[in-house]
């Protein structure tokens, strides 16, 4: 699944009409919006959706998706590519170097022909050499770039790319799908800066500079400082007895007193002959043509869909900004005006790291003169202010200083009927994520205050049954829809027909089985009588096991970024729900939902330092199967205490019962034996995993997100209906939006309104 999916972004659908008059050159149309501060917009290292927005505006894909003429779907157009990709699998069938099966007929090898005359913003020509260099840097074994997996395991897996990325030394987690590997302590290696199994993240992000610094104290000893000293600044270094003691001590502080927990911080190390670049499935055929050979086949649609992975970096800037970072090398490319290159319709013209970023028209972009982008990109510049306070943003919008603002639940009371309001379905499902690890929860218990009952599945089941999802969205997110599954109605199972995953028989059957209804439309997930039974059973079992005392209060810490009005509404809703559902039970009046402001709550959820949080996953709506990455890969999931590497699921496939771990099912469905199965089989596997994950009640779906925003009175985005994720995104907004007033006219209009616009 494309990691570009994994962040929330509010977008509106738009399309400009053809045949409009060309605007006079002196007129300016500046689009003004807000975002969080980007760390980088480098193609090899971006992480957040805001960073991806910048990247999408300063680059151009090989192929792109436009709204079709009927405005009910998409059409594919060539951008950097001269023509559509050619499937030349037959030429590589049986190729031993690339591992293409002898009987392969399609999907493995694709030839790309580039347009001539493509340039960077400095006028230098772009050729196949630029694509080859860029992919080399994505996979550079000395750099370990964040986006490397795009080319070795995810969207565009090139043959032998992983072996090239590993270099001459590979490191494998000691904790694997089958448990701890049989490796002697003396042969183990560890790292503070790369993800480890224990955290699903790096120790550095959970270490002495994080909110968990106190867990690295042992009396007066600073264990983090000592671990850094032992590392010697190396990315990987051998495990020592002292480090083993430190890891066990810190593991216990995080709630895991398992005597082998230190192994989850460690790797086995293997030396091998480095795979040369020439063995990777990228072949430069000529200055304007290259071929990619994949480790797994892609359908024509999925190749086009994932071709956005082919983002370029400019060699001179990328190389000039490289420097050592421990044992690896990193480039600061894409972090300032000076070290950024554009080959898209705009370039980064100004960046004030704590204030704003401005993008201006790249006059060297081929699209302004090729005759195929007429009546597009009327926007002459984009300015994003780095603001997060909603009241501040709303006030600026009403003054005319911004061209869009997201609406909160409170705003909907005032602006819900505004003609300038635009709603956009999103692919994100919001859910309650729980910490279910009893050890870490027991660490929070205090005299008379219990947290560890959250580890009881019946207790979480009771919470689920206490929630009226329809009332939830009416109270906290009026534009959204009540959500019952992990995957919402934005996901397309069959791109060629547009069939939604949620509408497949397999997906419907999974949810009706789980919620116990005959029809999908009868699902509510709300049953107070059953909730009381589960709450009482959880109480009785916890008392009997000695985990709970009869006079204990139950405290659930709800972690969130801020104590704003929206989060207050959510906490109040949850409190009222459990209060009502525990009436007449032994838990009546004993459950307290406490709002905890936590700027690092996502990491704290992943490391077992929070009871509960509202989390969301979404994106890549034309690849629903890869959503399992979000729930079945340790580094991605939010719910501490659930181990997808050990928890198993059995599925009947073709009359045969197949059992795998949840992580194993993800690998099999997306990268292995079922990746090329029929849609029915893939939907069956995905639905079974969805139902299985829901049955743990580690995550409780609440809403399918729809964003609601007000657009500036001068901004035109048409059509005003959602088509799909392909043509309804931030980059398309900029491409097709038009303005009824230029900047000068808009300023005069706002002044006439005393800079207090009415919406």
TAGI-V420325 format. One record per backbone hydrogen bond with DSSP energy under -1.0 kcal/mol. NH is the residue of the N-H (numbers start at 0). CO is the residue of the C=O. If there is no record, write none. Layout:
nh & co
NH & CO
NH & CO
This chain:
nh & co
4 & 1
5 & 2
6 & 4
14 & 717
26 & 23
30 & 380
32 & 382
34 & 384
40 & 333
44 & 41
45 & 41
51 & 47
52 & 48
53 & 49
54 & 50
55 & 51
56 & 52
57 & 53
63 & 76
65 & 74
67 & 72
70 & 67
74 & 65
76 & 63
78 & 61
79 & 60
80 & 61
81 & 112
85 & 110
87 & 108
90 & 87
91 & 88
92 & 88
93 & 99
94 & 91
98 & 94
99 & 94
103 & 100
109 & 291
110 & 85
111 & 289
113 & 287
114 & 79
119 & 123
120 & 341
122 & 119
125 & 117
127 & 286
129 & 126
131 & 127
132 & 128
133 & 129
134 & 130
135 & 131
136 & 132
137 & 133
138 & 134
142 & 139
143 & 139
146 & 43
147 & 144
149 & 146
150 & 147
152 & 148
153 & 148
155 & 149
157 & 150
158 & 292
160 & 157
163 & 159
164 & 160
165 & 161
169 & 269
171 & 267
173 & 265
175 & 178
178 & 175
180 & 173
182 & 180
186 & 183
187 & 184
188 & 266
189 & 236
195 & 200
197 & 263
199 & 195
203 & 191
205 & 202
206 & 203
209 & 206
212 & 209
214 & 211
215 & 212
216 & 213
217 & 220
220 & 217
222 & 215
225 & 221
226 & 222
227 & 223
228 & 224
229 & 225
230 & 226
231 & 227
233 & 230
236 & 189
238 & 187
243 & 239
244 & 240
245 & 241
246 & 242
247 & 243
248 & 244
249 & 245
250 & 246
251 & 247
252 & 248
253 & 249
254 & 251
255 & 250
260 & 257
262 & 259
263 & 260
264 & 261
265 & 262
266 & 188
267 & 171
269 & 169
271 & 167
278 & 275
279 & 276
280 & 158
281 & 279
282 & 290
284 & 288
285 & 288
288 & 285
289 & 111
290 & 282
291 & 109
292 & 280
293 & 107
294 & 156
297 & 106
302 & 298
303 & 299
304 & 300
305 & 301
308 & 305
309 & 306
310 & 308
317 & 313
318 & 314
319 & 315
320 & 316
321 & 318
322 & 329
324 & 327
327 & 324
328 & 141
329 & 322
331 & 320
333 & 338
339 & 336
342 & 57
345 & 56
346 & 359
348 & 357
349 & 357
351 & 355
354 & 351
355 & 351
356 & 383
357 & 349
358 & 381
359 & 346
360 & 379
361 & 344
364 & 361
367 & 364
368 & 365
375 & 372
376 & 734
379 & 28
380 & 28
381 & 358
382 & 30
383 & 356
384 & 32
385 & 354
386 & 384
392 & 388
393 & 389
394 & 390
395 & 391
396 & 392
397 & 393
398 & 394
399 & 396
400 & 395
402 & 31
404 & 709
406 & 707
411 & 407
413 & 410
414 & 410
415 & 411
417 & 414
420 & 417
421 & 708
423 & 706
425 & 704
428 & 616
429 & 702
430 & 614
431 & 699
432 & 612
433 & 697
434 & 610
435 & 639
440 & 436
441 & 437
442 & 438
443 & 440
445 & 448
448 & 445
449 & 552
453 & 450
454 & 451
455 & 452
459 & 455
460 & 456
461 & 457
462 & 458
463 & 459
464 & 460
465 & 461
466 & 463
468 & 466
471 & 467
472 & 468
473 & 469
474 & 470
475 & 471
476 & 472
479 & 476
480 & 703
482 & 701
490 & 487
491 & 620
492 & 498
493 & 498
496 & 493
497 & 493
500 & 490
503 & 500
507 & 503
508 & 504
509 & 505
510 & 506
511 & 507
512 & 508
513 & 509
514 & 510
515 & 511
516 & 511
521 & 518
522 & 519
526 & 464
530 & 526
531 & 527
532 & 528
533 & 529
534 & 530
535 & 531
536 & 532
537 & 533
538 & 534
539 & 535
540 & 536
541 & 537
542 & 538
543 & 539
544 & 540
545 & 542
546 & 541
547 & 541
551 & 548
552 & 447
553 & 589
554 & 449
555 & 591
557 & 593
558 & 611
559 & 595
563 & 561
567 & 563
568 & 564
569 & 565
570 & 566
571 & 567
572 & 568
573 & 569
574 & 570
575 & 571
576 & 572
577 & 573
578 & 574
579 & 575
580 & 576
581 & 577
584 & 581
587 & 584
589 & 586
591 & 553
593 & 555
595 & 557
597 & 559
600 & 597
603 & 599
604 & 600
605 & 601
606 & 602
607 & 604
608 & 603
611 & 556
612 & 432
614 & 430
616 & 428
622 & 619
626 & 623
627 & 624
628 & 625
629 & 626
631 & 627
632 & 628
635 & 632
636 & 632
641 & 638
645 & 642
646 & 642
648 & 659
650 & 657
652 & 655
655 & 652
657 & 650
659 & 648
661 & 646
662 & 643
664 & 660
665 & 661
666 & 662
667 & 663
668 & 664
669 & 665
670 & 666
671 & 666
673 & 667
674 & 671
676 & 673
681 & 677
682 & 678
683 & 679
684 & 680
685 & 681
686 & 682
687 & 683
688 & 684
689 & 685
690 & 686
691 & 687
692 & 688
693 & 689
694 & 690
695 & 692
696 & 693
699 & 431
701 & 429
702 & 429
703 & 480
704 & 427
706 & 423
708 & 421
709 & 404
710 & 419
711 & 402
714 & 711
715 & 737
727 & 723
732 & 728
733 & 729
734 & 730
735 & 731
736 & 732
737 & 715
739 & 713
742 & 27
745 & 741
746 & 742
747 & 743
748 & 744
749 & 745
750 & 746
751 & 747
752 & 748
753 & 750
754 & 749
755 & 752
756 & 397
